[in-house]
Amino acid sequence: MLQKEPSMGYIHQLAKHSRKMLEATIYNDTKTMEDILSYAHNTEVSILSYNHEVELAAIVNLVYLTARDYYRVENL
């Protein structure tokens, strides 16, 4: 729903980026992966906690939401 409904605005964009992130990972497209991670990190994390590991882990979880539709995702 989120990927198909542009009226969802920013959430729609994140869902589309999540699908692209999964595809980029499968096809080893590291440039696209870097671009998506940078975009999500820059839009979701405040400047005061930009370099915190917890924030980066949250961003990685966010951009891989689509992966949860196809894979069992575990945090180690």
C-alpha positions in Angstrom: 0.0 0.0 0.0 2.7 2.5 1.0 4.7 1.8 -2.2 1.6 2.2 -4.4 0.0 5.3 -2.9 1.8 8.6 -3.6 -0.6 10.4 -1.4 1.3 9.0 1.6 4.0 11.5 0.8 7.3 11.0 2.6 6.3 7.5 3.9 5.6 6.5 0.3 9.1 7.7 -0.7 10.7 5.7 2.1 8.8 2.6 1.1 10.1 3.1 -2.5 13.6 3.5 -1.3 13.3 0.4 0.8 12.4 -1.7 -2.3 15.3 -0.1 -4.2 17.6 -0.9 -1.3 16.7 -4.5 -1.4 17.2 -4.7 -5.1 20.5 -2.9 -4.9 21.7 -5.3 -2.2 20.7 -8.4 -4.3 22.4 -7.0 -7.4 25.5 -5.8 -5.4 24.9 -2.2 -6.5 26.8 -0.5 -3.8 26.5 3.0 -5.2 22.7 2.9 -5.0 23.0 1.4 -1.5 25.2 4.2 -0.4 22.9 6.8 -1.9 19.8 5.4 -0.2 21.6 5.1 3.2 22.8 8.6 2.9 19.4 10.0 2.0 17.7 8.1 4.9 20.4 9.1 7.3 20.3 12.7 6.3 16.5 13.0 6.5 15.9 10.9 9.6 18.7 11.6 12.0 19.3 14.9 13.8 22.7 16.5 13.5 23.3 16.0 17.2 23.2 12.2 17.0 24.3 11.8 13.4 27.4 9.7 14.2 25.8 7.5 16.9 25.8 3.8 16.1 22.2 3.3 17.4 20.9 5.9 15.0 22.7 4.2 12.1 21.3 0.8 13.1 17.8 2.3 13.1 18.4 3.7 9.6 19.6 0.3 8.3 16.4 -1.3 9.7 14.3 1.4 8.1 15.8 1.1 4.6 15.4 -2.7 4.7 11.7 -2.8 5.7 10.9 -4.4 2.4 13.3 -7.2 3.0 11.1 -8.3 5.9 8.4 -9.2 3.3 10.8 -11.8 1.8 13.3 -12.7 4.4 13.6 -13.3 8.1 15.6 -10.4 9.3 17.5 -10.8 12.6 19.5 -8.3 14.6 22.7 -9.8 16.0 
